[in-house]
């Protein structure tokens, strides 16, 4: 909490929300809860953003081809 500039109760609240939505898991160690990332909770986000990744990769490929064509045209002039 201190590293993030938050109070301990504030950090606990955020971690509870992340646990409830499946982004972190926890285990008890005495009076403490130890948290770790649960990457399985990120799978839907990854799948959703995958479509955007394909779109941008294709867009950049087209842009690269266009720039290469411009270079060739200028060399030929």
C-alpha positions as CSV (number, residue, x, y, z in Angstrom):
1,X,0.0,0.0,0.0
2,X,2.8,2.4,0.9
3,X,4.6,1.8,-2.4
4,X,1.4,2.8,-4.3
5,X,0.7,5.8,-2.1
6,X,-2.4,4.2,-0.7
7,X,-3.8,3.4,2.7
8,X,-3.8,-0.2,3.7
9,X,-7.6,-0.3,3.8
10,X,-7.7,1.3,0.3
11,X,-5.3,-1.3,-1.1
12,X,-7.2,-4.1,0.5
13,X,-10.4,-2.9,-1.1
14,X,-8.8,-2.8,-4.5
15,X,-7.4,-6.3,-4.0
16,X,-10.8,-7.6,-2.9
17,X,-12.4,-6.3,-6.1
18,X,-9.6,-7.8,-8.2
19,X,-10.1,-11.1,-6.4
20,X,-13.8,-11.1,-6.9
21,X,-13.4,-10.6,-10.7
22,X,-10.8,-13.3,-10.9
23,X,-7.7,-11.3,-11.7
24,X,-5.8,-12.2,-8.5
25,X,-5.9,-15.1,-6.1
26,X,-5.0,-15.0,-2.4
27,X,-4.0,-17.3,0.4
28,X,-3.8,-16.7,4.1
29,X,-0.5,-16.6,5.9
30,X,-1.3,-15.9,9.6
31,X,-3.1,-12.6,9.8
32,X,-2.0,-11.6,6.3
33,X,-3.4,-12.3,2.8
34,X,-0.8,-12.9,0.1
35,X,-1.9,-12.1,-3.4
36,X,-0.7,-13.2,-6.8
37,X,-1.8,-12.6,-10.3
38,X,-4.3,-15.1,-11.8
39,X,-3.5,-14.8,-15.5
40,X,-6.6,-17.0,-16.3
41,X,-8.7,-13.9,-15.5
42,X,-6.9,-12.0,-18.2
43,X,-7.8,-14.5,-21.0
44,X,-11.1,-12.7,-21.9
45,X,-9.2,-9.4,-22.2
46,X,-6.5,-11.0,-24.3
47,X,-9.1,-12.5,-26.6
48,X,-11.0,-9.2,-26.9
49,X,-7.8,-7.3,-27.7
50,X,-6.6,-9.9,-30.2
51,X,-8.9,-8.5,-32.9
52,X,-7.4,-5.1,-32.4
53,X,-3.9,-6.5,-32.6
54,X,-4.7,-8.2,-36.0
55,X,-6.3,-5.0,-37.3
56,X,-3.2,-2.9,-36.3
57,X,-0.7,-5.4,-37.6
58,X,-2.5,-5.5,-41.0
59,X,-2.7,-1.6,-41.0
60,X,1.0,-1.3,-40.3
61,X,1.8,-3.8,-43.0
62,X,-0.2,-1.8,-45.6
63,X,1.5,1.4,-44.4
64,X,4.9,-0.2,-44.8
65,X,4.1,-1.4,-48.3
66,X,2.9,2.1,-49.2
67,X,6.1,3.7,-47.9
68,X,8.2,1.2,-49.8
69,X,6.3,2.0,-53.0
70,X,6.9,5.7,-52.4
71,X,10.6,5.1,-52.0
72,X,10.8,3.1,-55.2
73,X,8.8,5.7,-57.1
74,X,11.2,8.5,-55.9
75,X,14.3,6.4,-56.8
76,X,12.8,5.9,-60.3
77,X,12.3,9.6,-60.9
